[in-house]
Amino acid sequence: MNFSPKYKFWLMLFTAIIILQLPFISIPFKWLESYFHEISHGLTALLTGGSIVQIQLFPNGAGLCTTRGGSAFFISLMGYGGAILWGSLIFYLASSHRKTAQIFSLLLIGLLASSILLWVRDLLTLFIVVVLLMLVIVQLKYSSQKHLQTLLQLTGLLVLINSLMSPLYLLDGQAKGDGAALANMTFIPEIIWVVIWFSVALFATYRLSKLSLRSTR
């Protein structure tokens, strides 16, 4: 009787991995992880006394957040780190209560809409963020509260898996991106920062699996 609830997390994780391998279907979820990566840079800039100049997203899943002021160290650190936190937070809040899942969806809609109004400056990024906004609105409008929880849990895992794999692309020998920026600031090699992000994402996935198991007892 408990087979399905007990293994629900691993079934969703496997489903998320499969979705990320599918052409076209995986694209919006890669955009979503990229958005969370860039907005994390931006929000960190705001929290450390800086400002967001512009957020850009690209069709291949890359992105760029231009900031002014703030702590360069924490801004660079919290791109991948922030995406891990967002993925974990989405899954955790969706798991806690159906009403919480609804409220979080509304807050996410507000964040995406605010990004369009305040920090999007080009048509391509506008198109991508509008697609993400519509994705969240459709989930909220056409899902029952019960199904909304499952969809948000799956979305959180999709973001988390992307944040687990994305830092590995920094190991291309080009010394570009957040890892290279942190290496220049701290003299700690880029590969160490990649290992840290990868390990944190892996640990977050493990903790969510334990959380999911406890919720079935």
PyMOL commands that set and color helices and strands:
alter all, ss='L'
color gray80, all
select helices_A, chain A and resi 3-6+8-19+27-47+72-96+98-118+123-142+145-170+178-186+190-215
alter helices_A, ss='H'
color red, helices_A
select strands_A, chain A and resi 51-57+63-68
alter strands_A, ss='S'
color yellow, strands_A
deselect
rebuild
show_as cartoon
